[in-house]
Amino acid sequence: MEVERVQAVASLLSHSTQDTIPAEFIRPEKEQPAITTFRGPVPEIPTIDISDPDEENIVRSVAKASKEWGIFQVVNHGIPTDVISNLQAAGRHFFELPQEEKEVYAKPTSGEGFKEGYGTLLQKDIEGKKSWGDHLFHRIWPPSKLNYQFWPKNPPSYREANEMYAKYVREVADKLFKSLSLGLGLEGHVMKEGAGGEEIAYMMKINYYPPCPRPDLALGVVAHTDFSSITILVPNDVPGLQVLKDERWIDAKYIPNALIIHIGDQIEVWLLIISSND
């Protein structure tokens, strides 16, 4: 089955004189960012320096941000700038490849369960609408679960860039799991062990949102929570990420070299269980 990629749709529209997008990408008014984005003064997403020598301060800050926001930014996280820039460059170069070369890594169209590879969200939502974006998705840890079939060979730097990032991002995750555990009054190792210990699955998802002629009408990703325990997001300077806070959609401020941490559904469930047992 041939899949229509959003990047291909965007390319066709870039040569059109019409200021429009296909109807299946136009969100209902209640979801259109031009209408839903809050324009007044709002608090900024918390930013935490996780190199702070005062570990208790980090624990307090992570616990507070997780409880009140469910999302925060971390700075001085220890991932070298060149590791992040190499990862971003590798992803960008992949999406610049000819379409037929990208399709070599396409997700399987048959079978059930978790699927790695290059893809586009095919399912329309209950409103019959689609998201404006493509992606590349695969595991980067543990080694026993890696399937290099879905790791692009072009650019040649792709594998090394991902392996280097995996090395450093696991250290960041370890620190976050420890802070979350201590913040709940648990021993520092509990959260990580509960998530899988050294066999925790780390997934790499590179999202590509091609230029859209009507960004006021479309969404790259619809409102959602993440099913993971923790999402560690590497942003860039293109605005777009929004957070729902106090029933208002607010823009996430871009901080160079920061990581955005989102507390996922798995930890939310653990928190509910712990609270119910208190």
C-alpha positions in Angstrom: 0.0 0.0 0.0 1.4 3.3 -1.0 1.4 5.9 1.8 1.0 9.6 1.1 3.7 11.4 3.2 3.0 14.8 4.6 6.4 15.9 3.3 5.3 15.1 -0.3 2.0 17.0 0.3 3.9 20.0 1.5 6.2 19.9 -1.5 3.3 20.0 -3.9 1.7 22.9 -2.0 5.0 24.8 -2.1 4.6 25.1 -5.9 0.9 26.2 -5.7 -0.4 29.7 -5.7 -3.3 28.8 -3.4 -3.1 29.7 0.2 -4.7 26.5 1.5 -4.1 22.9 2.7 -6.2 19.7 2.1 -9.3 19.5 4.1 -8.2 16.5 6.1 -5.4 18.5 7.7 -7.7 21.5 8.8 -8.4 21.1 12.5 -11.8 21.9 13.9 -12.0 25.5 15.3 -11.7 24.2 18.9 -8.2 22.8 18.0 -6.9 25.5 15.6 -3.7 27.1 17.1 -4.6 30.5 15.9 -7.7 30.3 18.2 -6.6 28.1 21.1 -3.1 29.6 21.8 -3.3 31.9 24.9 -1.8 35.3 24.2 -1.8 36.9 27.7 0.8 36.8 30.4 1.5 33.2 31.5 4.1 31.6 33.8 7.0 29.9 32.0 7.7 26.2 32.1 10.0 25.5 35.0 13.8 25.3 34.2 16.0 23.2 36.4 19.8 23.2 36.5 20.6 19.5 37.1 24.3 20.2 37.6 23.4 21.9 40.9 25.8 20.5 43.6 22.9 20.7 46.0 21.1 17.4 45.2 18.3 18.1 47.6 17.5 21.3 45.6 17.3 19.3 42.4 15.0 16.7 44.0 12.7 19.4 45.3 12.7 21.2 41.9 12.0 18.1 39.9 9.2 17.0 42.3 7.6 20.4 42.3 7.7 20.8 38.5 6.4 17.2 38.0 3.5 17.7 40.3 2.5 21.2 39.2 3.3 21.0 35.5 4.1 17.5 34.4 6.8 19.0 32.2 10.0 21.1 32.7 13.2 22.0 31.0 16.7 21.0 32.2 20.0 22.8 31.6 23.6 21.8 32.2 22.5 18.3 31.7 25.9 16.9 30.5 25.1 16.1 26.9 27.8 17.8 24.8 26.5 20.4 22.4 28.1 18.6 19.4 26.4 15.3 20.3 23.0 17.1 20.1 23.8 19.0 17.0 25.2 15.9 15.3 21.9 14.0 16.1 19.8 16.9 14.8 21.9 17.1 11.6 21.6 13.3 11.0 17.8 13.5 11.3 17.6 16.5 9.1 19.7 14.9 6.4 17.6 11.8 6.4 14.4 13.8 5.6 16.3 15.6 2.9 16.8 12.3 1.0 14.8 11.4 -2.1 11.5 9.9 -1.2 12.3 6.5 -2.6 15.4 6.3 -0.4 13.4 7.1 2.7 10.8 4.5 1.9 13.5 1.8 2.2 13.0 2.3 6.0 9.2 2.4 6.0 7.3 0.8 8.8 5.8 -2.6 7.9 2.2 -2.2 6.8 1.2 -5.7 8.2 1.2 -7.2 11.6 0.3 -5.9 15.0 2.1 -4.3 17.9 5.1 -1.9 18.1 6.5 -1.0 14.7 9.8 0.7 14.0 10.7 2.7 10.9 9.8 5.7 8.7 6.2 6.6 8.8 3.2 8.9 8.8 0.3 8.7 11.2 -2.2 7.0 8.9 -5.3 6.9 11.1 -7.6 9.9 11.0 -9.0 11.0 14.4 -12.6 11.0 15.3 -13.1 14.2 13.5 -11.7 12.7 10.3 -8.5 14.8 10.5 -4.8 14.0 10.1 -1.6 15.4 11.6 0.9 17.5 9.7 4.0 15.5 10.1 6.2 12.4 9.3 8.6 10.6 11.6 11.4 8.1 12.0 11.0 5.8 14.9 13.3 3.1 16.3 14.9 1.8 19.5 18.4 3.0 20.6 18.7 0.9 23.8 19.2 -1.8 25.0 21.7 -3.3 22.5 19.8 -6.7 22.5 16.7 -5.0 21.2 18.2 -2.9 18.4 17.0 -3.5 14.9 19.5 -1.8 12.5 17.2 -2.6 9.6 15.4 0.7 10.5 18.6 2.8 11.1 19.3 4.7 7.9 22.7 4.1 6.3 22.5 7.6 4.8 23.7 9.9 6.1 26.7 7.8 7.1 26.9 9.6 10.4 23.4 8.4 11.5 24.4 5.4 13.5 27.3 7.1 15.4 25.1 10.1 16.1 22.4 8.0 17.7 24.8 5.8 19.6 26.6 8.7 21.1 23.3 10.4 22.1 22.0 7.1 23.6 25.1 7.0 25.8 24.6 10.4 27.2 20.8 10.5 27.4 20.8 7.4 29.6 22.9 9.3 32.1 20.3 12.1 32.1 17.5 9.7 32.5 19.3 8.0 35.5 19.5 11.3 37.2 15.9 12.1 36.6 14.7 8.7 37.8 16.7 9.1 41.0 15.4 12.6 41.6 11.8 11.4 41.1 12.3 8.5 43.4 13.8 10.6 46.2 11.1 13.2 45.7 8.5 10.6 46.5 10.3 9.5 49.6 11.6 6.3 47.9 15.1 5.0 47.6 16.9 6.5 44.7 16.9 3.3 42.6 13.2 2.4 42.8 11.9 4.4 39.8 14.6 3.1 37.4 14.2 -0.5 38.5 10.4 -0.2 38.2 10.8 1.1 34.6 13.0 -1.8 33.6 16.4 -1.2 35.1 19.3 -1.6 32.7 16.9 -3.1 30.2 14.7 0.1 29.9 13.7 0.5 26.3 14.8 3.9 24.9 13.0 4.9 21.7 14.2 7.5 19.3 11.5 9.4 17.4 12.6 12.1 15.0 9.6 14.2 14.0 9.6 16.1 10.8 7.0 18.9 10.3 7.4 20.3 6.8 6.6 24.0 6.2 2.9 24.5 6.2 1.2 27.3 4.2 -1.5 27.5 6.9 0.0 26.7 10.3 -2.9 28.5 11.9 -5.2 25.7 10.8 -3.1 22.5 11.2 -1.3 20.6 14.0 1.9 18.6 13.7 0.7 16.5 16.7 -2.7 16.6 18.3 -3.2 17.1 22.0 -1.9 14.0 23.8 -0.1 12.5 26.7 2.9 10.2 26.3 2.5 6.5 27.2 6.2 6.3 28.2 7.7 6.8 31.7 9.7 9.9 30.7 10.0 11.7 27.4 13.2 13.6 26.8 12.7 16.1 24.0 15.5 17.7 22.0 13.9 20.9 20.7 15.1 23.4 18.1 14.5 27.1 17.5 11.4 26.6 15.4 8.4 27.4 17.7 5.4 25.0 17.9 5.5 23.0 21.1 2.6 23.9 23.5 1.7 22.9 27.0 -1.8 22.8 28.5 -1.6 24.6 31.8 -4.7 25.8 33.8 -6.9 25.0 30.8 -4.8 27.2 28.5 -2.5 26.3 25.7 0.8 28.1 26.1 3.9 28.2 24.0 7.0 26.5 25.3 9.9 28.9 25.4 13.0 27.8 23.5 16.1 27.7 25.6 19.3 26.9 23.6 20.9 23.5 24.6 18.1 22.7 27.1 16.1 19.4 27.1 12.4 19.3 27.7 11.3 16.6 30.1 7.7 15.3 30.0 6.4 13.0 32.7 4.7 10.2 30.9 1.6 8.0 31.7 3.6 5.2 33.3 4.9 7.5 36.1 1.5 9.1 36.4 0.0 5.7 37.1 2.8 5.0 39.7 2.0 8.3 41.4 -1.7 7.4 41.6 -0.8 4.0 43.1 1.6 5.5 45.7 -1.0 8.2 46.6 -3.7 5.6 47.1 -1.5 3.5 49.4 -0.6 6.5 51.6 
